[in-house]
Amino acid sequence: MAARILDGKKLAETVRAEVREGVTAFKAKYGRAPGLEVILVGDDPASQVYTRNKEKASNEVGMRGHLHVLPASTPEDDVLALVQRLNADEATDGILVQLPLPKSIREQRILDAVDPAKDVDGFHPINAGLLASGRPRLVPCTPLGCMRLLALAEVPLKGAHAVVVGRSNIVGKPVAQLLLAEHATVTIAHSRTKDLAALCREADVLVAAVGKAELVRGNFVKPGAVVIDVGINRVDAGNGKTKLVGDVAYAEVAEIASAITPVPGGVGPMTIAYLLQNTLTAAHARAAGST
Ligand code: GUN
């Protein structure tokens, strides 16, 4: 039987509508709009699209969103100075530094400089540590989006075996923490995992977040499993054009899974929706003086 398609585009609209209402209430209470500052360094085409979308989406829900575009040659200290200026700016609630940064800039140094209270990506070690110790504050956006999609699928997570393929700080590790918090039994697999297909076949919930086009094949999936595909890979479409595919071989897996996210239109739109939610969360925490 064909899997249910988990429509992230539609669900993201619902989340954005929730945030829009929240922004209206925030403005009424505090007399200002939540502020999101997005920093792009360099001219990576995909990052240009993502950051423009983030700025646009924030303004669409009534926030004050602003994109800073810096040339790839910008010295590390200048990026750091911008982050520090935004840390000190009262009207800024959220700061997002788009990754990847140019090779000449030490990513960790920049991310560690973001005020944890304004870290709407949830990448700061303090926020990662709070999540890992079961006291989440600002949580990475893509994992939050994955969890909302699992809620849409109405999959019981308590006692379920969740296999997360990928161990990045952006997706793999935080989504594993969130699944654990929902009482799933969680296995994190990665490029050195032995017999990945057999391990994945044990999963009730399979999250693919490795950035390898169509790595997860039909024989990786237990019948009836719920599959969340975080991958966004650009591949040759064979007609002189390119196309986007996920980390999951969609057509094969959709025959076996009970529910699956498409690419595009699955996890991707949810990431931006939860960036908006995190910005509102950060704005509330700052306005209430709790951070
Ligand atoms: N690059 C790819 N995904 C992300 C993300 O979620 N946040 C940031 N800042 N950069 C990214």
Residues whose N, C-alpha, C, O or C-beta is under 5 A from the ligand:
A	BS01	GUN	V97 Q98 L99 P100 D121
